[in-house]
Amino acid sequence: MTRAQITKKRSLVTLAIGGAAAAAVAVAGCGGGSSGGTAATQAAPAAATNVTVTSHSGGGAGTYLTDASGRALYLFTADTSSMSMCNGACVTEWKPLVAAAPHAAGTVSPTLIAESARSGGAQQVTYAGHPLYYFAGDSTAGQTNGQGLSAFGGKWWLVDTHGHAVKTSTSSSSGNMGGYGGY
């Protein structure tokens, strides 16, 4: 394949994934509370195309992984190797980071970024073998409200740039976890 053919193919894949993402957002917007929608709709991870994994330094957690917009990324201790154990209801609280072409920025090692297939066929971004997730209780960049929570059969930790769990508290976490701390 020529370079032009590869570029064209990537563009078509990006357009197809972007269309699927728009459809997923439209469907998700139709649901109500936790009882709205079907299990398949609730379990669908947010679609993404070109994802950048970078790092944030600050607060009590030190340096940890984020996406390019500064949203914290977590690992799940119940995951086995690069296989995600977060499915069904878990995915409504802990959104898998999915991507067609993940890459590293800043102090993040590009050799530690990979992908792992989820049961629905989406490619979840992994770092040092750990599938990465967003926490639904983090509504803005810099929040780390999921740090140290026990939920869905395991603990949730921020990830440092070496791929290890950050097991310290963070300054943005508060006593109020928006109802998510009771798992």
C-alpha positions, 0 to 999 in steps of 0.5 A, spaced: 500 500 500 502 506 498 502 512 503 497 516 500 492 509 500 494 508 507 492 516 509 486 515 505 484 509 509 485 512 515 481 518 514 475 513 512 476 509 518 476 516 522 470 518 519 466 512 520 468 512 527 466 519 528 459 517 525 459 512 530 461 516 536 456 522 534 450 516 534 452 514 541 452 521 543 445 522 540 443 515 543 446 516 550 442 523 550 435 520 550 436 516 556 434 518 563 437 516 569 440 509 571 434 505 569 433 509 562 436 505 556 438 498 554 444 494 557 447 495 551 446 502 550 449 503 557 455 499 556 457 502 550 464 505 551 465 512 549 468 512 542 474 516 540 479 516 534 486 519 535 487 519 543 493 522 546 495 520 553 499 525 557 500 526 564 499 531 569 503 533 575 500 536 581 496 535 588 497 529 592 498 524 587 504 527 584 504 525 576 499 521 573 496 519 566 490 524 563 488 525 556 489 531 552 484 535 555 486 533 562 481 528 564 484 523 569 485 516 567 485 510 572 486 502 572 482 497 575 485 492 580 480 486 577 483 487 570 487 481 568 493 483 564 490 487 559 483 484 559 478 489 561 474 486 567 469 492 567 463 490 563 455 491 564 454 496 569 461 498 571 462 501 564 456 506 566 461 509 572 468 507 569 468 509 561 473 505 557 478 509 554 477 507 547 481 509 541 483 508 533 490 511 534 493 512 541 499 516 542 503 519 547 505 526 549 510 529 554 513 524 559 508 518 557 512 513 554 510 511 547 512 504 548 508 503 554 501 504 550 497 499 546 490 497 545 486 491 547 480 488 544 473 489 548 468 484 548 464 489 543 470 489 538 472 496 541 480 497 542 481 499 549 487 503 550 492 500 555 498 503 559 504 498 561 498 492 560 493 496 564 486 498 561 485 505 562 478 508 564 475 515 565 471 516 572 464 518 571 464 522 577 470 526 574 466 532 571 472 536 569 479 536 567 484 535 574 478 532 578 480 525 581 474 523 585 475 516 583 482 515 586 482 509 591 475 507 590 472 500 591 467 498 586 465 492 581 470 487 585 476 491 585 480 498 587 481 504 582 487 508 582 490 513 578 496 511 573 503 514 574 508 515 567 511 508 569 505 504 569 504 503 576 498 505 581 498 511 584 496 509 591 496 516 595 490 521 596 489 527 591 487 534 593 481 534 588 478 528 591 473 530 597 469 526 602 463 527 597 464 522 591 457 524 588 454 517 590 460 513 587 464 512 593 459 506 596 461 500 592 
